[in-house]
Amino acid sequence: MFYGLDAGVWVMDSGGRILVVNPRGAEIVRMPPERFIGADAHELLHREADGSQQPRSRCPLLAAMAEGLPTRTQGAWFRRGDGSLLRVGWLLAPYLVGGEQAGAVVTFFDLSAQEEEARRRDAHLAALRKRAERLSLVSEVTTVLTSTLDVREALRRLVRLVAPRLADWAVVDLLGEQDAVLRVAVVHHENGRHVNVTELEGALPDGLSWDSRSPLQRVLRGASSLIAGPEEYAGVPDSAIQRVQGDLFRFTGIHSAVMAPLRGGRGVLGALTLGRADQEQPFDREDLELIDDIARRAGLAVDNAQLYDRQRRVSETMQLHLLTPLPRVEGLEMAARYLPAPQGSQVGGDWYDAFVMPDGATTLVIGDVIGHDLQAAASMSQVRNMLRAFVWDQREVPSLIIDRLDSALVHISDVPMATLVLCRLEGGGGEPWVVRWSNAGHPPPLVIEPDGEARFLWEGHGMLLGTEASPPRVDSAVTLAPDTTFVLYTDGLVEAPGQSLDTGLERLRQRAAGLVGRPLGEFCDRLLVEVAPEESADDIALLVVRVP
């Protein structure tokens, strides 16, 4: 048994001299068995972690011998025969002869394999944690980039995610028309907060050079992501942008940077640069691959946001061109406002219209085409123009004109559904002002008397347009006292997620009553500020008339 153990064993006398050792013990310490016999175990084997001789007073094995008690320890160092050090654990068991302690049996085993396995396990766990952190970062980046269609906001959120988790400096450059390069973000993470270094932002001089070998311009021309350092800018700059980049590295103290292209469906849109100045570790291949993945996602988000912004501007331009100037009518005050949907929301199909008929009556219209895209704006233009033609040609009461419009929309247009209020206002010349209207599924007009009494006109309400139903429509009329204010508006002014329509209408009624003494332009502006819900994602059209 002594010779067949897979652990080292020696027997020593009470003075610490080795009497016998098993073959496995000699093998572990790489010494022939004869070196052990008669040798002082402490002098032969025990060492400090640095290889120096361990003082006898600090030897745990000698201390255990003196106490005469079984003892086990981990983490001692033995000197091998070839001079190398070996981490071991050992178990000492005293033995008695004639009732007195005569020595001890020491069993020892190699811990290096266990520690190496522990190191491999710790390294594997560290690698898994690092990968999990990076996957989490990619997931967060994807979330923030897809949560907004505002380019600047998406990039602002991005740089605050990657700094300081990957770098302490983050820079974003976007390509513009005619190879212009715009530095839209320079952010430094310092003392636990993000600092926008605005003095380094703005248009870069001279635009993109197609001959420069500087890292940033190579990336902007379509090269793959790369790692760069200040040595790239040590020589004479070959372009204005390379000179700016050299100044950036010197100003920030960046010693290692990754530059990655922001690619969209239409090619390279810009570049993301992450730099390390306060973080000592330079970027490596794994960092490069991660940042390239992040930049690829950012590029797609920027591309989508830019395409959306173009569509939005086209839609808003179409709407604003369709909102013609208000007519001048003797005695009447008239004001209108159009408020686009909040940045990042979809474009709607709201509109207002006002024009004077040949008989002197004034036509007032407020409407909203169902939908939130460029098609809605196009549909709105169809409805507006068809309604204008019917009003001008037929000279009928509002309900009959709306019937004709509804029938036409169903059969000769692709407008899905729409709501509107059509009004005919006539009076003046000593006659009272009377408004006659018909409502096709739209929020009711609001009338505010000079004394501040405000009420909604719920009469004349009928089905919205485009349902292919043919319910009878009705007209209503009311006489407006002098200095009465008549308000037409779209649902964006009174509707918001999580809020009932009644709540929005009541807020409109109360604020309009409180503002009725204001000049009409101020009345409109204050009404939008004080009534429009902050969380609304809809556009708003507002048309207000005050009779003399």
Phi, psi and omega per residue, in radians:
M1 nan -0.744 -3.138
F2 -1.019 -0.700 -3.080
Y3 -1.509 -0.282 -3.077
G4 -1.710 -0.016 -3.127
L5 -1.185 2.544 3.062
D6 -1.590 0.572 3.081
A7 -2.462 2.711 3.111
G8 -1.337 2.438 3.116
V9 -2.432 2.286 2.912
W10 -2.306 2.724 3.077
V11 -1.999 2.322 3.138
M12 -2.284 2.764 3.135
D13 -1.479 -3.085 -3.070
S14 -1.163 -0.307 3.102
G15 -1.581 0.031 3.102
G16 1.515 0.216 3.123
R17 -1.635 2.436 -3.049
I18 -1.361 2.296 3.126
L19 -1.698 -0.665 -3.094
V20 -2.753 2.636 3.089
V21 -2.389 2.552 3.101
N22 -1.481 2.828 -3.089
P23 -1.009 -0.673 -3.112
R24 -1.127 -0.642 3.105
G25 -1.099 -0.786 3.106
A26 -1.087 -0.655 3.136
E27 -1.150 -0.748 -3.085
I28 -1.068 -0.743 -3.088
V29 -1.655 0.091 3.041
R30 0.992 0.843 3.071
M31 -2.333 2.561 3.042
P32 -1.190 2.621 -3.098
P33 -0.978 -0.579 -3.079
E34 -1.158 -0.393 3.085
R35 -1.152 -0.460 -3.082
F36 -1.367 -0.721 -2.943
I37 -1.075 2.126 3.135
G38 1.413 -0.101 -3.124
A39 -1.392 2.589 3.025
D40 -1.280 2.075 -3.050
A41 -1.016 -0.701 -3.124
H42 -1.158 -0.829 -3.109
E43 -1.151 -0.621 -3.085
L44 -1.276 -0.710 -2.912
L45 -2.030 -0.769 -2.919
H46 -1.214 2.304 3.102
R47 -2.471 2.824 2.972
E48 -1.353 3.006 -3.128
A49 -1.120 -0.433 3.135
D50 -1.566 0.045 3.110
G51 1.663 -0.117 -3.131
S52 -1.322 2.796 3.137
Q53 -1.142 2.318 3.136
Q54 -1.474 2.269 3.082
P55 -1.031 2.514 -3.123
R56 -1.101 -0.512 -3.114
S57 -1.188 -0.344 -3.125
R58 -1.817 0.105 -3.072
C59 -1.381 2.010 -3.133
P60 -1.155 -0.500 -3.135
L61 -1.215 -0.759 3.090
L62 -1.141 -0.632 3.108
A63 -1.127 -0.696 3.119
A64 -1.158 -0.683 3.082
M65 -1.037 -0.769 -3.098
A66 -1.126 -0.615 -3.139
E67 -1.359 -0.397 -3.132
G68 1.207 0.486 -3.101
L69 -2.071 2.550 3.041
P70 -1.032 2.354 -3.071
T71 -2.463 2.502 3.075
R72 -2.245 2.452 3.109
T73 -2.482 2.751 3.093
Q74 -2.146 2.552 2.956
G75 1.529 0.462 3.008
A76 -1.460 2.810 3.126
W77 -2.016 2.243 3.045
F78 -1.943 2.567 3.043
R79 -1.637 2.171 3.105
R80 -1.370 2.952 3.135
G81 -1.125 -0.483 -3.137
D82 -1.551 0.108 3.098
G83 1.623 -0.200 3.134
S84 -1.349 2.830 3.130
L85 -1.751 2.563 -3.119
L86 -2.282 2.257 3.076
R87 -1.451 2.201 -3.079
V88 -2.349 2.814 2.899
G89 -2.098 2.618 -3.097
W90 -2.513 2.781 3.126
L91 -2.261 2.172 3.133
L92 -1.902 2.256 3.098
A93 -2.222 1.921 3.125
P94 -1.127 2.657 3.026
Y95 -2.227 2.672 -3.064
L96 -1.960 2.554 2.995
V97 -2.310 2.109 -3.100
G98 1.101 0.520 3.106
G99 1.462 -0.032 3.132
E100 -2.085 2.599 3.138
Q101 -1.126 2.182 -3.099
A102 -1.931 -0.224 -3.115
G103 2.861 -2.691 -3.100
A104 -2.719 2.705 3.014
V105 -1.833 2.191 -3.129
V106 -1.968 2.133 3.047
T107 -1.859 2.248 -3.125
F108 -2.344 2.739 -3.074
F109 -2.555 2.649 -3.089
D110 -1.333 2.123 3.099
L111 -1.648 -0.146 -3.028
S112 -1.070 -0.691 -3.138
A113 -1.137 -0.726 3.113
Q114 -1.109 -0.762 -3.125
E115 -1.183 -0.639 3.090
E116 -1.123 -0.695 3.075
E117 -1.118 -0.703 3.104
A118 -1.115 -0.708 3.103
R119 -1.116 -0.733 3.102
R120 -1.104 -0.724 3.132
R121 -1.121 -0.758 3.131
D122 -1.132 -0.685 3.120
A123 -1.141 -0.689 3.120
H124 -1.135 -0.762 3.123
L125 -1.130 -0.692 3.107
A126 -1.099 -0.704 3.116
A127 -1.136 -0.692 3.107
L128 -1.139 -0.724 3.108
R129 -1.101 -0.729 3.130
K130 -1.103 -0.741 3.123
R131 -1.141 -0.716 3.122
A132 -1.092 -0.731 3.119
E133 -1.095 -0.686 -3.118
R134 -1.255 -0.661 3.061
L135 -1.127 -0.670 3.086
S136 -1.098 -0.736 3.119
L137 -1.096 -0.767 3.117
V138 -1.071 -0.713 3.110
S139 -1.098 -0.761 3.118
E140 -1.122 -0.720 3.119
V141 -1.054 -0.784 3.132
T142 -1.056 -0.733 -3.123
T143 -1.099 -0.858 -3.076
V144 -1.215 -0.561 -3.131
L145 -1.273 -0.513 -3.128
T146 -1.626 0.001 -3.093
S147 -1.603 -0.029 3.115
T148 -2.606 2.647 3.069
L149 -1.907 0.248 3.055
D150 -1.628 2.064 -3.046
V151 -1.027 -0.878 -3.087
R152 -1.098 -0.722 -3.131
E153 -1.160 -0.713 3.122
A154 -1.074 -0.760 -3.138
L155 -1.225 -0.611 3.099
R156 -1.080 -0.752 3.119
R157 -1.168 -0.653 -3.116
L158 -1.087 -0.871 -3.055
V159 -1.157 -0.473 3.102
R160 -1.350 -0.291 3.041
L161 -1.456 -0.747 -3.038
V162 -1.405 -0.372 3.047
A163 -1.899 2.137 0.227
P164 -1.792 0.260 -3.030
R165 -1.182 -0.488 3.092
L166 -2.092 -0.422 -3.068
A167 -2.793 2.951 3.046
D168 -1.862 -0.106 3.007
W169 -2.199 2.427 3.080
A170 -2.377 2.278 -3.098
V171 -2.295 2.378 3.097
V172 -2.179 2.213 3.065
D173 -2.052 2.409 3.094
L174 -2.093 2.484 3.072
L175 -1.468 2.365 3.084
G176 -1.954 -2.800 3.138
E177 -1.244 2.587 3.099
Q178 0.953 0.715 3.058
D179 1.113 0.361 3.036
A180 -1.191 2.540 3.125
V181 -2.093 2.125 -3.118
L182 -1.975 2.095 3.081
R183 -1.477 1.806 -2.998
V184 -1.634 -0.264 -3.129
A185 -2.697 2.288 2.959
V186 -2.346 1.961 -3.036
V187 -2.193 2.346 3.093
H188 -2.083 2.274 3.062
H189 -1.681 2.000 -3.133
E190 -2.509 2.441 3.124
N191 0.942 0.663 3.063
G192 1.362 0.201 3.133
R193 -2.455 2.788 3.125
H194 -1.625 2.284 -3.140
V195 -2.067 2.144 3.064
N196 -1.432 2.022 -3.124
V197 -1.607 1.385 -2.985
T198 -1.171 -0.428 -3.125
E199 -1.192 -0.252 3.097
L200 -1.700 -0.028 3.141
E201 -1.572 2.964 3.104
G202 2.053 -3.083 -3.121
A203 -1.230 2.303 3.073
L204 -1.412 2.544 -3.016
P205 -1.190 2.498 2.966
D206 1.216 -0.143 3.129
G207 1.343 -3.101 -3.059
L208 -1.236 2.271 3.056
S209 -1.663 2.286 -3.141
W210 -1.542 -0.005 3.117
D211 -1.921 -0.291 -3.056
S212 -1.173 2.526 3.076
R213 -1.745 0.181 -3.136
S214 -1.173 2.534 -3.040
P215 -0.974 -0.814 -3.082
L216 -1.063 -0.792 -3.081
Q217 -1.233 -0.534 3.030
R218 -1.107 -0.740 3.123
V219 -1.136 -0.740 -3.141
L220 -1.155 -0.416 3.096
R221 -1.498 -0.075 3.055
G222 2.077 0.061 3.108
A223 -1.188 2.830 3.117
S224 -1.253 2.906 3.090
S225 -1.015 2.574 -3.088
L226 -2.577 2.817 3.066
I227 -1.794 2.329 -3.110
A228 -2.368 2.786 3.099
G229 -2.422 3.107 -3.115
P230 -1.079 -0.386 3.130
E231 -1.108 -0.409 3.118
E232 -1.139 -0.349 -3.049
Y233 -2.040 0.367 -3.078
A234 -1.338 -0.496 -3.076
G235 -1.529 -2.899 3.109
V236 -1.274 2.184 -3.110
P237 -1.117 2.456 -3.136
D238 -1.686 0.064 3.128
S239 -2.852 2.881 -3.139
A240 -1.132 -0.667 -3.129
I241 -1.195 -0.634 3.100
Q242 -1.119 -0.629 3.095
R243 -1.135 -0.732 3.101
V244 -1.105 -0.705 3.123
Q245 -1.119 -0.703 3.079
G246 -1.063 -0.732 3.083
D247 -1.097 -0.654 3.128
L248 -1.090 -0.810 -3.130
F249 -1.105 -0.710 3.139
R250 -1.211 -0.699 -3.122
F251 -1.160 -0.731 -3.048
T252 -1.516 -0.398 -3.048
G253 1.347 0.293 3.139
I254 -1.087 2.224 3.103
H255 -1.849 -0.257 3.104
S256 -2.626 2.355 -3.095
A257 -2.483 2.626 2.971
V258 -2.025 2.279 3.074
M259 -2.038 2.145 -3.055
A260 -2.240 2.392 -3.135
P261 -1.274 2.505 2.975
L262 -1.659 1.804 -3.062
R263 -1.800 2.410 3.028
G264 -2.160 -2.983 3.134
G265 -1.165 -0.291 -3.097
R266 -1.865 0.263 3.128
G267 1.914 -2.792 -3.122
V268 -1.327 2.234 -3.125
L269 -1.827 -0.287 -3.103
G270 2.989 -2.789 -3.111
A271 -2.584 2.542 3.024
L272 -1.899 2.182 3.094
T273 -2.034 2.167 3.040
L274 -1.995 2.285 -3.074
G275 -2.230 2.558 3.089
R276 -1.981 2.104 3.033
A277 -2.070 -0.931 3.117
D278 -1.362 -0.515 3.085
Q279 -1.434 2.140 -3.002
E280 -1.307 -0.573 -3.052
Q281 -1.210 2.173 3.084
P282 -1.250 2.830 3.091
F283 -1.186 2.548 3.089
D284 -2.143 -3.054 -3.072
R285 -1.074 -0.691 3.114
E286 -1.095 -0.750 3.095
D287 -1.054 -0.746 -3.124
L288 -1.039 -0.786 -3.127
E289 -1.141 -0.701 3.135
L290 -1.135 -0.819 -3.100
I291 -1.171 -0.598 3.068
D292 -1.087 -0.708 3.103
D293 -1.123 -0.768 3.130
I294 -1.100 -0.769 -3.139
A295 -1.124 -0.629 3.108
R296 -1.087 -0.758 3.107
R297 -1.153 -0.713 3.121
A298 -1.108 -0.680 3.126
G299 -1.074 -0.745 3.108
L300 -1.124 -0.687 3.127
A301 -1.143 -0.743 3.106
V302 -1.096 -0.735 3.136
D303 -1.064 -0.827 3.123
N304 -1.077 -0.759 -3.119
A305 -1.135 -0.698 3.129
Q306 -1.175 -0.713 3.091
L307 -1.102 -0.730 3.116
Y308 -1.116 -0.714 -3.119
D309 -1.110 -0.668 3.087
R310 -1.097 -0.806 3.137
Q311 -1.085 -0.698 -3.137
R312 -1.098 -0.774 -3.120
R313 -1.157 -0.630 3.080
V314 -1.103 -0.785 -3.126
S315 -1.108 -0.804 -3.118
E316 -1.148 -0.668 3.099
T317 -1.097 -0.723 3.105
M318 -1.077 -0.790 -3.132
Q319 -1.104 -0.796 -3.097
L320 -1.130 -0.614 3.097
H321 -1.228 -0.508 3.129
L322 -1.379 -0.341 3.128
L323 -1.497 1.532 -3.009
T324 -1.225 2.780 3.090
P325 -1.030 2.552 -3.130
L326 -1.279 2.517 -3.135
P327 -1.269 2.729 3.034
R328 -1.628 2.058 3.141
V329 -2.130 2.179 -3.070
E330 -0.986 2.201 3.090
G331 1.607 -0.478 -3.093
L332 -1.547 2.454 2.894
E333 -1.756 2.390 -3.083
M334 -2.473 2.372 3.107
A335 -2.553 2.627 3.136
A336 -2.524 2.689 3.089
R337 -2.452 2.530 2.978
Y338 -2.213 2.169 -3.117
L339 -2.034 1.934 3.118
P340 -1.063 2.798 3.081
A341 -1.063 2.685 -3.133
P342 -0.984 2.673 -3.127
Q343 -0.947 2.293 3.128
G344 1.650 -0.214 3.097
S345 -1.624 3.055 -3.078
Q346 -1.531 2.711 3.137
V347 -1.418 2.452 -3.141
G348 -1.885 -2.941 -3.089
G349 -2.120 0.649 -3.129
D350 -1.360 2.572 3.054
W351 -2.744 2.814 2.980
Y352 -2.283 2.824 3.128
D353 -2.714 2.627 3.084
A354 -2.727 2.326 3.087
F355 -2.749 2.770 -3.062
V356 -1.716 2.336 3.126
M357 -1.472 2.828 3.126
P358 -1.016 -0.499 -3.130
D359 -1.477 0.081 3.095
G360 1.667 -0.237 3.095
A361 -1.225 2.656 3.128
T362 -1.888 2.209 3.076
T363 -1.603 2.289 3.102
L364 -2.112 2.376 -3.121
V365 -2.401 2.422 2.909
I366 -2.315 2.395 -3.077
G367 -2.719 2.932 -3.095
D368 -2.646 2.053 3.054
V369 -1.510 2.357 -3.139
I370 -1.122 2.346 3.111
G371 2.206 2.830 -3.087
H372 -2.468 1.185 3.113
D373 -2.887 -3.038 3.139
L374 -1.064 -0.581 3.118
Q375 -1.103 -0.646 3.116
A376 -1.102 -0.723 3.117
A377 -1.131 -0.711 3.108
A378 -1.139 -0.719 3.117
S379 -1.120 -0.672 3.107
M380 -1.025 -0.714 -3.131
S381 -1.129 -0.643 3.091
Q382 -1.087 -0.856 -3.101
V383 -1.081 -0.799 -3.103
R384 -1.038 -0.835 -3.071
N385 -1.205 -0.686 3.105
M386 -1.136 -0.726 3.138
L387 -1.101 -0.754 3.101
R388 -0.997 -0.759 -3.120
A389 -1.127 -0.777 3.142
F390 -1.114 -0.752 -3.133
V391 -1.078 -0.794 -3.083
W392 -1.213 -0.623 -3.027
D393 -1.491 -0.667 -2.955
Q394 -1.553 -0.551 -3.136
R395 0.940 0.726 -3.121
E396 -1.892 3.057 3.105
V397 -1.191 2.711 -3.053
P398 -0.942 -0.700 -3.068
S399 -1.093 -0.697 -3.135
L400 -1.214 -0.647 3.116
I401 -1.155 -0.690 3.108
I402 -1.147 -0.656 3.067
D403 -1.018 -0.818 -3.139
R404 -1.083 -0.754 3.129
L405 -1.089 -0.754 -3.124
D406 -1.065 -0.779 3.137
S407 -1.108 -0.714 -3.126
A408 -1.179 -0.722 -3.109
L409 -1.061 -0.718 -3.103
V410 -1.132 -0.625 -2.971
H411 -1.769 -0.491 -3.025
I412 -2.206 0.293 3.086
S413 -2.470 2.953 3.081
D414 -1.901 0.374 3.095
V415 -1.199 2.185 -3.087
P416 -1.211 -1.191 3.114
M417 -2.584 2.742 3.132
A418 -2.705 2.737 3.020
T419 -2.144 2.686 3.074
L420 -2.879 2.825 2.930
V421 -2.136 2.188 3.104
L422 -1.925 2.159 -3.065
C423 -2.164 2.597 2.998
R424 -2.160 2.048 -3.093
L425 -1.941 2.176 3.132
E426 -2.479 2.677 -3.109
G427 2.640 -2.818 -3.128
G428 1.565 3.030 -3.113
G429 1.131 0.598 -3.117
G430 1.577 -0.190 3.116
E431 -1.614 2.605 3.103
P432 -1.182 2.676 3.102
W433 -1.497 2.234 -3.115
V434 -2.178 2.344 3.071
V435 -2.008 2.258 3.080
R436 -2.019 2.345 -3.041
W437 -2.538 2.835 2.946
S438 -2.419 2.448 -3.005
N439 -2.026 2.179 3.113
A440 -1.873 1.368 3.018
G441 1.243 0.338 -3.045
H442 -1.829 2.742 3.024
P443 -0.963 2.520 -2.978
P444 -1.240 2.593 3.014
P445 -1.087 2.757 -3.137
L446 -2.128 2.311 3.103
V447 -2.006 2.262 3.095
I448 -2.099 2.063 3.105
E449 -1.256 2.828 -3.141
P450 -1.030 -0.485 -3.132
D451 -1.446 0.044 3.103
G452 1.666 -0.060 3.085
E453 -1.230 2.202 -3.074
A454 -2.168 2.420 3.113
R455 -2.576 2.628 3.073
F456 -1.543 2.573 3.105
L457 -1.720 1.589 -3.103
W458 -1.417 -0.246 -3.131
E459 -1.196 2.878 3.092
G460 1.253 0.301 -3.070
H461 -1.478 2.436 3.125
G462 -2.551 -3.031 -3.085
M463 -1.205 2.561 3.059
L464 -1.181 2.937 -3.079
L465 -1.480 2.570 3.007
G466 1.681 0.141 -3.106
T467 -1.524 -0.203 -3.053
E468 1.166 0.096 2.971
A469 -1.472 2.790 -3.114
S470 -2.254 1.028 3.112
P471 -1.267 2.650 3.105
P472 -1.162 2.386 3.102
R473 -1.808 2.662 -3.066
V474 -2.214 2.780 3.048
D475 -1.947 2.702 2.992
S476 -2.381 2.776 -3.132
A477 -2.500 2.624 3.095
V478 -2.562 2.509 3.075
T479 -1.556 2.303 -3.106
L480 -1.718 2.124 3.090
A481 -1.168 2.768 3.102
P482 -0.946 2.492 -3.139
D483 1.149 0.321 3.056
T484 -1.365 2.477 3.120
T485 -1.887 2.256 -3.078
F486 -1.989 2.150 -2.985
V487 -2.084 2.178 2.981
L488 -2.009 2.489 -3.016
Y489 -2.720 2.870 3.056
T490 -1.819 2.952 -2.960
D491 -1.180 -0.308 3.102
G492 -1.064 -0.364 3.134
L493 -1.348 -0.398 -3.005
V494 -2.206 -0.112 -3.106
E495 -1.948 2.499 3.085
A496 -2.724 2.629 3.102
P497 -1.009 2.371 3.104
G498 1.378 0.108 -3.119
Q499 -2.204 2.370 3.134
S500 -1.289 2.675 3.108
L501 -1.089 -0.646 3.136
D502 -1.046 -0.667 3.120
T503 -1.109 -0.780 3.137
G504 -1.148 -0.710 3.126
L505 -1.127 -0.726 -3.125
E506 -1.163 -0.669 3.094
R507 -1.106 -0.722 3.093
L508 -1.070 -0.800 -3.105
R509 -1.064 -0.801 -3.094
Q510 -1.165 -0.789 -3.106
R511 -1.221 -0.648 3.113
A512 -1.118 -0.698 3.104
A513 -1.092 -0.673 -3.134
G514 -1.274 -0.342 -3.086
L515 -1.816 0.056 -2.947
V516 -1.103 -0.438 3.137
G517 -1.424 -0.087 -3.101
R518 -1.364 2.691 2.976
P519 -0.962 2.622 -2.938
L520 -1.084 -0.681 3.111
G521 -1.105 -0.770 3.107
E522 -1.150 -0.661 3.100
F523 -0.976 -0.803 -3.129
C524 -1.140 -0.816 -3.093
D525 -1.098 -0.784 -3.121
R526 -1.170 -0.611 3.135
L527 -1.105 -0.746 3.109
L528 -1.110 -0.733 -3.106
V529 -1.190 -0.758 -2.973
E530 -1.566 -0.319 -3.049
V531 -1.934 -0.708 -3.061
A532 -1.029 2.210 -3.136
P533 -1.124 2.404 3.136
E534 -1.115 -0.589 -3.076
E535 -1.541 0.120 -3.131
S536 -1.192 2.431 3.099
A537 -1.918 0.294 -3.047
D538 -1.960 2.739 3.023
D539 -1.454 2.960 -3.046
I540 -2.380 2.301 2.967
A541 -2.043 2.462 -3.060
L542 -2.454 2.246 3.108
L543 -2.296 2.149 -3.040
V544 -2.253 2.345 3.110
V545 -2.211 2.428 3.050
R546 -2.172 2.179 -3.106
V547 -1.558 2.654 -3.122
P548 -1.322 nan nan
